[in-house]
Amino acid sequence: MLKPLSLTVAIICCLPQAQAQVLLPFLAKNGLTGFADTAGQVVIAPQFTEVESHFGLNDAAVSARKDGQRVRVFRNGALTPEGNNFSRTQYALNVKSLGSGAPCDTLRHLTCLSVFQQKQILVHTRTGKQAEFPIDPSNGVRFWFPIDVQPVPRNNGYVGLFLNGVMRVGRPGGLLNYVDTALNMVFREDYAAVTYVNPNTYFVANAEHKVAIADGTGRVRSPFKFGMLMPSGRPDFFISDPPVDGFKPEKKGQVGLVNADGKFIIEPQMDDIRPAGEQYLIFKNEKGEGVMDFSGQVVLAPIAGASLRYATEDLFILIQNGRQRVVSLKGVSFHGDYARLTWFDKNRGLPPHFHFTGDPVSGAFWPDGRLIFRDSFNTVERLDGSKKSIFKSHFVQKDGKMLVGLVDFEGNELAPRIYESIEMRWGTDVLLVKKAGLLGLKNYDGQDVLPCRFEEVDLRTNPEGLSIFGREKGQNRWQAFDASGKRLPEKDCLHPTEKPDALYYIPNVRNSPTRIIFRDGSEAAIPKQTRRMGNLSAYDSPAGIYVLSEEPDGWYLFSPQMQSLMPSGFMMPRREYTPKTIGLTGLLPVWQLNPKSVRQVPVVEGTTPPKPASEEPAPMLEKKIDDVVIDQVMEDAGAVSFTGGGVLNGRGEWVIKPAENARFLPISWHLVLEYPLNGPESQRDRLRKMHRVNHAQPAVFEVVGADFSGAIERGNFRVYQQVDDPAMPGAKRTFQTWFTDSGEQLAPFKFTRGPSFLGKYNAVAAVENGKSTWLVVDEKCRKIAGLDGLDDMDMRFKDGMMTAAKGGKYGLIDSLGREALPFTYGKLVQLEHGRFLSEELVFSEKYRVLNWQGKVLAESKTRPETRVDEKTGVVMVLADARTMLFAADGRPIGEVEGRMPEWVNVPDRPGYFKFLDVGNRKFWVDLRSGREFREK
């Protein structure tokens, strides 16, 4: 008996964890379960009567049961009751900046549990501190207070979202507060509204709807006397009562500028004040809009009927009378005015510049007024790559058609204006260009990656980089290139989206498919009757490639030239056959339509079809194959009945001519089974013929009353037949033999038992000279050895061994018929995995587990079984309430006192299984080391 490799561990609760790790349920002697790390050290003390799963690397909490209640267990051992409305548990996300591509990290020491539409629970897994909050009611904050002064980034699915280490949370009574990552409240009291401005500043509002300024420590610095506050552009200065977000001052002239203590730096006498960088403010009074500094000194006098928009430093965009122009506080003169001006400040790493659009011109210029380029199109089109941005330039021809080129930020022409289109391809640094109706690729320096000679271009991003595919005009096969445009002929393909072994693709499949392309590059038009999305399929068969069209009434066969191969008056009912079988056999069974079928009533599967209008059978076809008419697909067969059938090959030629009351099932390219189409159910399964097809001459060799076993992919297969029983003259008996898929019969019909498919070694029972005998035969049914004197055999060799009985006792024989284990055992059964045997002890209802050498490994009251871990190759032999572990080579490696192993998906750590002990309690085992996560 193997020695157990279980592990006894000490219980150490609530250990601090520097980073997330796998925690496995640990079963203690008291029957309760806790959690241990993979080294066996207990992290969460055993206290649960039931645990659903383990902690994976990214699991913040798991479900369990304690004291009859369901609870959520966090990594630090903290618990919270679990109802039926929990949504998810995840680590919190801490965003460092609100800008595009803002850096952020996952706070693995902070877990956030979302209770659907009710509350959030935050747990600090290092300190064990836990805090519970109602759902943030900020969506219901009244219009008089801004929800956020800056846009909040998307939380990417994380439940808790911190901004620079703080997160707004709901509080009782519909109030709000902020909490930091140590779960300390920022403010000592809750507020009707509160919003984060910067790490050192918050705005808070009381129940009287008055707003004050607070600092990063939660200290309120100003009185509650403002209706609204907004940032000004400088960290410690704020605009009071601006008319934004639905809030309007009670009367004109109430907007001013205050410092962090709420004292007015600019008295509330303006109609509006807006931020304009860190040096200036745009103000509005009864004279118009102007610019002042933070001391209130006017640097640009108000202009009546005009509005201002800040650009950069001392530059502003003046909007007046529907036109826009740039004004400088330093008196720098700018040329012209425009329909629209747009300022871009370091967007995508670009240098700051202006875009202008006019009627109909557009272009760009630098902040000092120097022109970058002027275009004849009414919109500036900028193309942004990962390392460079450029402009698209336009040229209008005399016929009104537009041609485009490329210009860089210095105004240099990168590509002449001779292209019909130039488009970005997101995620790549190439541009798709079109010239004379053909496509090519350019980089952002204007150089050709692919010349314009392709009808279609496809780009694929993968871990190795960018893959480019192009189909030249007049060609059907796609050429492959790397990101620089270097030709990769070894990667040419039928189509970039198809698998390497694909047989065909349909161009423009999302639109109206009109043609089909095959892997050899040939193409054919798709018949109008089959132009439904997804109803075409191609199969490779012994007769070559053919195409099937799935129509409402059945399947129709086409050649690779999309010519119909279905004879007029025939069809293949969809419910009777599958295209896969045609791909294996190359033969198409078709049924002959009764010309008097009722066509206007649709057939509903599972119901009885209507009877034909006449009981008279349809006339048989002429026997001459040349008389069969090839016709197009019928558009609607409706409800039909059939008179018989025949078999076509992949070229539409009859290999079995149509016969009345016959239907056919191809077994291989050379073998077809025939069934009666009609007749009593009791006769249909017995009245069969097997035909061996002769493709050189349309004739068949018939084996009457034959049946076959299984499918044909696995080689030489079994065929049954009713023949005379040599032991009982005048009586019939079912005998069998094996055929190859080419129709070769390997032996006479003389076998009574044997496998469905012949392998290298096979145990069979045969009748020779009127007597039954046991034989070992090879894959050609040739005798290897006789097995005289046996009572019974398992009929299957496993790794060259097979159990057999002689004189009422069991033993093992090898594939050459030699005795490998003496016939001295009770009934032996080979177990599925590994080289193990189950022996049933006579009169005791007990079992023993043996290896192939006859050594007893264990006893069992139940029939033993085996399982194998595909990741590690460990074989588990289950006997009663214990499981023996063996390496893939048969070496014993341990024993587990448990049953019903179930694989556990532990990332990057194969070999973990869940077991049940005698009390049906779950515990985990590492099969590689034999470590059991329970106390012994």
N, C-alpha and C positions, 0 to 999 in steps of 0.2 A: 504494500500500500504506500502511496506517495505521501510524503510529509507536507502538511499545509504550509503555505508561504504567507499566511496572513500577518498583519502588522498591528502591534499594540502601540498606541500613541497617547501622549499626554494632552489634556485639554487646556488650551490657552485661548481665552476669549478676547474678541475685539482687538486683535493685533493691528497696529497701524500699517497701512499698505501704501508704499511709495507709488505703485502703479497697479493697474488692474491685472488680475491673474485669474486663472481657472480655479474655481472652487467646486469641489465635488461633495455630494451628500455623504455624511459620516454617520453610521448606525452604532449607537452605544449599547452597552449591556442592558440598560434600562428600557430598551425598545424605542427610545426616542432618537431623532435624527438631527444632526447639526451639519456643519460644512467644514471641510478640510482642504488645504492646498494639495497640489499634486505630489508633494514630498511626504504627505501624511500628517502634517501638523494641523491640528484643529484650530480654526479661526472663529467659527460661530458655534457656541456650545450646543450640544444635542438638547432640544426642547420641543421638537415638532413631531406630531404623530403622523404627518404625511408631508412629503415634499414632491413638487411636480417635476422639477428639473434641476440641473446644475447651473452654476454661474459660468457663462462663457466669457470670453475676453471683453465683450462689449455689453454684457448684461449688468445693469445697475441694480436690479432687484428681481426676485423670483417669488412665486406664489407657494404658500405652504398652509398647513392647518395646525393650530395650537389651541388646546383646551376647547376643542369642538368648534372653533371659529376659524374662518379663512383669514389669513394675514398676508401682507406683502413684506418680505424680508429684504433688507438692504445689506450692502456689502459689509457694513460695520456691525451688523447684528441688530440694528434698530428695526422696530416693527411698526406697522400701522394696519388697522383693520381694513379688510378688502371687501367691498361690496360687489355689486354686479355692474357698476358703472365706471370702472377704471378704464381709461383710454390707453395710456402708455407710460412707461418709466424709462427715462433717459438721463444721460449726463447733461449738465448745463453747459451752455455755450457762452464764452466771454469774448465780446467783440471789442477790439482795441481802438477801432476808428470807424467812422461812418462813411468814409470815402469808398470809391469803387475798388474792389479787390482788397478790402480791409483785412488786415491780419487778425486772426482770432485763434483761440485755443479751446479745447474741451476740458472743462473742469472735472476731472475724474474723481476728485474728492468730494464733489457736490452732485447729488442725485436729485432729480426733480420728478415727482410723481403727479401726473395730471388726473384729477377726478372729473369725469365728464360734466361740464357745465356747472360745477360746484366749487371746487377748490384745487389748490396746488399744495403739495407737501414737499418741502426741501429737507434733505438729510445730508449733514456733513459727515462723511464716512471716516474722517480721521479723528474728530473730536466726539462723534456720536450725537452732536447737537441736532435737534429736529425742530422745524418750524412749519406751521400750517397757516395757509392764507386762503381767503375766499378768492374766487376768480377775479382778476383785475377788472373793475367796472369802468375802465377808462373809455370804452366805446360809448358809454352813456354820459360822459362829462358834458356839462352844459356848454352851449356855443360860446359863452362869454370867456372861455378859457382855452387856450390852445392845447391840444392833446400832446403834441411834441413840437419843439421848435426846430428840430432837424428830422429828416426822414429816418425811420428805423429800418435797419437791414432785414432781409429775409432770414428767418432763423434756421433754414435748411432742415426742418423737421425736428429740431431740438425743442423740448418742452420749456426749459428755462433759458431765457435770453438775458445775459448781463451785458451792460455797456460800460466799459472801463471799470468793471468790478462792482457795479450796482445794478439792481433790477427793481422796477416798479412793481408793487404787489398790492393786491386788494386787502382791505381791512374791514372789520365788522362795521355794519351800518352804512355800507356803500362808500366808505372813505378810502384814502390811498396813503401809501408810504413807500419808502425805498429800503431795500435790504442789501447788505454787502455779502461777499462770498464767504465770510465767516458766520453768516446768519445773524448779524447784529443789525438792528434797525438804525437807519440813518437819522431819523427824526424821533424825538421822544414822544411826540403826539401825532396823531393822524390828521389828515387834511382832506377837505372836500375835493381839492385838485392839487396835483404836484407834478412838476416835469423837470427833467434833467436838462441843464443848459451846457455846462462844461464841467470838468472834474472839480471845480471850486465853486460852482454856482447852481442853485435850484430856484425855481419859482414855486411859491406855495400860495394856496388860496384858502380862506376860512369859510365858515358857513354863511357869512354875510356877502359872499362873492367878492371879497376884497383880496387883492394880491400883494404879496410881500416878497423880498429877496432873502434867500438863505445861502449859507456857504456850504462847503463840502463836508463839514463836521456836523451839519444839521442845525447849526445856530441861525436863528432868524435875525437878520441884520437891520432890516428896515421896518417901518410901521406897515400895517395892513391898510393901505390907503389908495391903491391903484386899481383901476378896472382891468387893465391888461398891461403886460410888460413884454418887450421883444428885444433880442440881442441887437447891438448897434454896429458891430464890426470890431469893437475893442472889448476885451474880456470883462472889464470892471465898469462899463457904462451901458445903460439900458434905455431904450425908448419907452416912454410911458404913454399908455392909452392910445396906441396907434389904431387907425381905422382898418383893421384887417381881420380875416377869419370870422366875419359876421359881427364883430364888435364895432360899435361906433361910439365916439365920445358923445357925451350928453349935449354938447354944443360946440360950435366951431372955436378954434383957438385954444384947445386944451392939451395938445401934444407937446411934450418936452423931453429932456434928456436928464437922467438921474445917475448917480454913482452907486456903488455897491451898498452904501448905507441908506439909499433912498433919498438923498438930498439932491435938489435940482441944480444941475450945472447949466442947463438952458431952460429958462422958465417955460411953463406950458402955455405957449401963445401961438403955436403953429397949428395949421390944419392937418399937417402930416409931416413925419420925418421918416426917412428910409436909409438903411445902411449904404455906404459908398466906400468900401475898403476900410482901412484902419486910420485914414487921415481926414476923411470928409463925410458929410451927411447931406443927402438931398432933402430940402425942406420945401414946404408948400404953404403959401399964405394967400391973401386976397389979390396979390399982384401976379401970382403965377408960381412956377417952380424955379428954384435956384439951388446953389451949393454953398455950404458953410463948413467951417472946421469944428472941432470938438469944443472949442471955447465959445462958439456962437458967432464968430466973425464971418461975415458974408464974403465969399471969394468969387462967386458968380451971381450977379443980381438976378432976381426973379424975372422970367420972360413970360409975358402974357400969352395965353393960348398954346403954351408948349409944355411938354413933359420931358423928363430926363431919365436916362438909364445909365447906370455906372458901367464903365468898361474896365479901365486899369489905371493905376497911379492917378494922373490928373486928367485923364481922357473920359469924356462922357458922350453918349449918343443923344442928340437933341431931336425930338420928334415934334414936327410942326407942319400944319396944313397937309398932312398925309405924306410928307417926305421926311427923310432921316439924314442926318449928317453928324460928323464928329466935331466936337468942340474941345479945346484944350484950355485949362485954367492958366497955362503959361503963355497963352497968346499964339501958339503955333497954328498956322493956317492949313486947313485941309481942303483938298479939291472936291468940288461937286457935292450934290446930295443924291439920295437914292430912294428907291421904293422901300428897301429894307436893308438894315445893317445888323450883323450878328457878330458878337465878340467871342472868340475862342481863346480861353486862357489855359494853356498847358494840357489841353484835351488829348488823351492818348500819348502824352509825352511830346506833343507838337510845340513849336515855339508860338507864343501869343500872336494872333493876327485877326484881321477883320475879314468877313465875307460881305460882299455887297451884291444886291440884285436890283436890276433896273428894268427898263422897257426898251428892247428885250435883252439887254446885256447883263452880265454878271462877272464876278471876279473876286480877287482877294488882294489886300495890301497890308503892309507892316504897320505897327503902331506909329511910326514916324511919317507915314503917308506914302512911302515908296511902294509902287505898284508891283505885285507879284505876277499876276497875269489877268488879262481881260478876255472874256469868253463871249461867244455869240448866242449862248443859251441863257434862258431867264432864271436858271437855278444853278448854284455852285454844287458840283458833285465831287465830293472828296472820297478817295479810296484809301482805306486804312489797313495796312498790314501789321504784322507783329513788330517789325523793326523800322518801318518807313511808311509815310503817308504821301500821297500825290493827288493831283487833280485830273479830272477828265475834261478834255477840251473838245469843243464842238465846231463843226463847219457845215453850213447850210448850202447845199448845191442849188443850181438853178431850177431843178425840178422839184425843189422843196424837201428832198430827202436829207437826213442828217447823218453826217459821218463824224467819228470821234477819234481822238488821240489822247496822249498823256503828257502832262506837264509837271515838273517838280516844283518845290517851294522857292526855287530861285528863278522860276520862269523858263527854265530850259526845256526844250521839247524832247521828251523821252521816246515818244512814238508819234509818227505823223498822223494827221487826221484823215485816215483812209479806211477805218474800220467801221463796220455796221453797228457793232456793239462791243462794249468792254464792261465786264461785270466782275465783282468780287466773289470769291468763294470763301465763306467764313471758315476760320480754323486753318487756313492755308496761307502761304505767301505767294500765290500765283493768281493771275487774272485770266478769266475766260474771255477770249476775243473771237470775233466773227468777221470774216472777210470773204466777199463773193459767195456767201451762203455756207462757207465751211468754217470749222472751229479750230482754234489753237489755244496755246497758253503763253502768257508772258509773266516775267517776274516784275517786281516793283521798280526795277531799274530800266524797264522797257525792253529788255532783251527777250528773245524768243526762247521759251522752254520747249514748246512744240510749234511747228509752223502750222499755218491754217490750211490743213488738208483733210480734216476729219469731219465726218457727218455727225458723230456723237463722241463726247468726251465724258469720262467718269473719273471722279477723284475719290480715293479711299484713304482715310487716316487709320493708322494702326500703331502699335508700340514701336515698330521699326521706323516709322516716319510716314511720309506721304507716298502712296502708290497711285500711278496715273495710268489710265487705260483709254485708248482711242480706237475708233473704228473708221477706217478710211472710206472714202466714197467708192462705191462699187464692191466693197469687201464686206463679208459677214463676220469674220473672225476679228476679235479685239486684240490690239497690240498692247504690250505692257512697257512701262517706262518708270524710272525712279523719279524722285522729286526734282532732279536737275534736268530731266528729259533724256537720260541715257536709256537706250533701247535694252529691254530685258526679254529677248525672244523666248526664253525658257518659261516665262510666266504668261505667255499669250493664252487666251482663254475664249471659250464660247461666249461668255458674258460675265462681267465682273461680279454680278450678284448670284450667279449660278455656281453649283458645286463643280469640281473638276470632272466628275463623271456624268454631268448632266447631258441629256440627249438633245435638248432644244431650248430655245427661249422665244418669247413673242415680243418684238419691239413695241414701245409705246403702249404697254399693256394697260396703263391707267386711262388711256383714251379709248379709241375704237380700234382694237387689234385687227389688222388686215393681212398680216403675213406671219409665217413661222420660219425660224432659222434653226437648222440642224447643226450638230457638232462638226460635221464635215465641211461646213460653210455653205451648203446648199440652202436654198430658200424656196418657199412655195406660198401661193396665195391661199388664204383661209376661206373656205366656202361660206357664203352668207348664212347658211343654215346653222353654222357652228360658232358664230361670232359672239358667243356669250362669255362673260368673264369666267375664267377658271374651268371651262368645260372640256378643255383639250388636255390630253396626256399622251406621251410617247413612251414606247417600251422597246427594249432591245430583245430580240428573240432569235431562235435558231433560223428564222426566215429573214432576219435583218430588222431594221427599225420600222415600226409601223405607228400609226397615230390613231387614237381612239377619241371619239367625240361622245360625251355623255349628254344625251338628250332626254326629255321627260319620259319618253316611252322605252328607251333602251340605249345600248351602245352601238355605234356605227364605226366601221373600220375604214381607214384611209391609208394610201401609200404615202411614202415620203414626199411625193409630188402632190399630195392632198387630193388624189383622185379616189373616188369612192370605190371600195372593193366589195361592197355589200350588194349581192344580186337583188334584182327587183323581186319584190314579194317575200323577202326574208328580213329578219331582224334578230338581234340578240337581246332578250329581255334583261333589263338591268338587275332585276331581283334574282336572276338565276345564275349569274356568272360574275367573276371579278377579273379586271384587267391583269392582275398579277399572274394569274394562271396562264394567260396568253403569253406573257413575257417568258415564262418558264418553258412552255411547250411550243410556242410559235403557231398554234392551231386555234382557229376560231370556230366554235360551235354556233350555228345559226338555226333559227326555227322558221319554218315556212308559214306565212300568214294564210289564214283562211280568208279568201277574198270576200266572203259574205259576213265577215265580222261586223259587229255593231261598232261604229267608229265615233259616234257623237257622244257616247257615255264614257267618261274617264274611269279607268280602273283604279280603285283605292286599294293599296296594299293591305293584305289581311282580310279582304272580303272576297266573296265569290264573284268572279267575272260573269257578265251576262252570257246566256246561251247564244250560239249562232242562230241566225235567222233560219237556217236550213240544217238538217242533220246529215245532208249528203257531204261526203268528204270532198275536199278540193282535188282536182286532177293532179296526178304526179307529174313532175317535170320529165322532159325527154331525157333519156339516158346519156345522150351525147353532150359532153361538157361544152362543146362549141355553141350549143343552142342556149346556154344560160346567158341572160342579158344583164350586163353591168349598168346600174342606173345610179342617179344621185340619191342623197339621203331624203327620205320622206319627211315632210315638215311636221306632220302630226298624225301619228298612227292611231291615237285615241284608244278606245277599249278594243282589244283584239283577241282572237283565239287562233290556235295553231293546229296544223294537220300533221306535222312531222318536222324533221330537221336533217341537217347534214353538217359536214365539217370542211372549212376552208383553211388554206395555209395563208401565210402572211403576204402572199402575192395575189390573193383573191382566187386561187385555183381550188377546185374541188378535189379533196383527197378521199373523202367519203361522200358519195353522191347522196342527194336527198332521198330519204326513205320515209314512208308513211308510218305514223305512230312511233317515231323514234326520236330520242334526244341523246346527245353525246357529251361525254366529259373527257377531254384530252388529259392523258396522264403524262405523256412526253411527246417529243417530236415524232416518234414512231408508234406510240401506243394510244389507243382511244377506247374508252369504255362506253358501251351502249346501254341505255335504259329504255323502257317503254314510256312513251309520252303520256298515254292514258291507260286506263285499266284499273282493276281493284288494287287498293293500297297493299293488300297482302301479297300481291304478285310483283309489285314494282321492284322491290329490293332483291327478288330472286331471279327474275328474268333478265339476265345481263349477258352481254357478249363483250369480249375483249378483242379489239381489232389491232393487228399489227399493220401499220401503214407502209405501203411501198411507194415512195415518192417518184421513183423512176417511171413506174406504170401505175395509174390509178386503180389499184386493186388492194384487197385486204386479206389477211390471214386471220381467221376467226377462232377464238377459244371460247366455246359455248359455256354459259353458266359461270363465268369467271367473275371474281371480285378482286379488288386490290386493297392494300393496306397503306394508309398514310399518304404523305406527299412524296415528291420525287427528288427533292434537293439532296437527299442523303445517300443516294447510290442505289445499289441493287435492292429492289423492294419485293415484298411478299405478294403473291397472287393466290387466291383460293379457287377451288373448282370442285364440283360434285362429280365423283367418279365411282366406279364399281369397287366395292370393298373386297380385296382378295381373301380376307379371312371369313367373309360371309357372302357366298355367291348369291347374286340377285339383290343384294342390299347396296344402298348408296352411302358414301361416306365423304366427308370434306377432307380433301388433301390439299397440299400447298407446295409451291415451289417459288423460285425467285427469278425475276426478269431484270435485265439491265434497261436503262432508259432508252437504249437503241432498239429494244424489242427482242433481244437475245434471251432465250429461255435457258437457264443455267442447268436445269436437271428435270427429270420427269416429275409428274405430280405424285409423289410418294411420301411426303413428309406430313406428319401430324402436329408437330410443335416446332417452334423456332422463332427467332427474332423477326421484327417487322423489316429490319434493314440489316443486311449482312455487313459485318465488320471483318477485321483481319482474322479473328478467331470467333467461332460461333458454336454454341451447343444446340443440337437439333435432335428431334425424335423422328424416326423414319420407319417405314414398313418395307422390309426386304425379304423376299421369298416367303411372304405371308406372315412374317414374324416382326414384332416391334423391337427396335434397337435404338441405342443412343450413340450419337456421333459428334465429333468435332470437325467442322468444315471451315474452309477459308472463304474469302470474299467472292470466289467463283463457284462456291458450293462444292468444292473438291474435298474429298475425305482426307483429314489429317490423322485422326485416330478413332478407333472404336472404343466404346465404353460399356463393355459387357457387364452384366450383373448389377447395374444400378437400379434403384427403385425410383428415384426422382432426381431432378437437377433444377438449379436456379435458372438455367437457360441464359444467364448473362455472365460474361467475363468482366471482372473489374481489375484493372492492372494485371491481367493475365491469370487471375484466379477466379474459381467458381465453387460455390457450395453444392454438394450432392449427397444423396442418401444411398446406403447399401445395407441390406439386412436390418432395416429399421434404425440404423445409426447414421450420423452425419459426419462428413469430413470435407476436406478441400482437395480439388484437383486443379492442375495447371492447364495451360492452353494446349499442351501436347498430350493431354489425357493421363498424365502421371499423378499419383497420389502425393499431395503436398502436406496433408494433415490427415492422420489415420481416421478411419470411420469408427470412432468410439464416443462421439459426442451426441448430446441431444440436438434438437432442431437448430441448425445454424442459419443465420441471416447476415449477409454482409451489410455493414452500415454504410451510409452514403458518403461520408467524408473520411479520408484516412484509411489505413489498413487495419480495421477493427471488425470483430465479429460479435454478434449477439447470440448467446446459446440459451435456449429455453429448456429448463430442467424438468424432466418428466415427473409428473404427479406432485409437483411442489408449487407450481405457479410462480416460480422464481426464475430469474435470468442471471446470466454471468456475462461479463464483458471480457473478450479474449483479443489478443493480438494475433497476427497471422502465424505466429510460431506456437500458438496454443496456450500461451501464458495467461493465467487468470489475472485481470486487472481490477475487477470489482464485481460485487454481487448487487442485484437490484430486484425490487419487488415489481417494478414496472419495466416495460420493454425499453431498452436503452435506445438512444438516438444520438446523432452527432450534428454539430454545427461547426462552421469555420469562419474565422474573421478574415475577410478578403484583404484587409490592410496589412496585417502582420503575418498571415498564414497560420496562426494558432488554431489547432483543432480542439474543439470542446466535445468531450464524450459525457453525455448526461445519463446518470444512473441514480434513480430515486432523487434524494434531496442533495446530491453532490454532483459536481462537474469536474472532471479530470481534464487537465490542460496538457497538450502535446504540441511540440514544434512541428513544422511542416514535414520534417524528415522522420517523424515518429518518436523523437526523444521526449520522455516525460519532463515537464517543466513545473508542475504544481498541481494543486487540487483546491477547489473552492467548495465549501459547504453551502451550496445554494443551487437554485434551479431556474429554469426559464430565462436564460441569458438574452439580453436585448441590447443591441448596439447603441452606443451613445456618441453623438457627433461632437467631439471635443476638437476644435480647430488646431491643426498642426500637432496633434497628440493622438495618434492612432492607438487602438487596442483597449479602449475603455468600454466596459459592458456593465449593464445594470442587471442584478440578480434579485431573486426572492429567497428569503430564508424560510425556515420551517413555519414561522408565524406569518408568512406572506408579507414581511416587511422588506422594503427595498434597500439594497446597498450596492455600492459601486466597486468595480475591480479593474485594476490595470493588468491586462493579460501579459504584457511584456515582462513585468517584474513579478507578477503573482501577488502584488500588494492588494489587500482587501481594505476598504475604507469602513471598518467596523472593529469594535473591540471583541476580543476572543476571551 
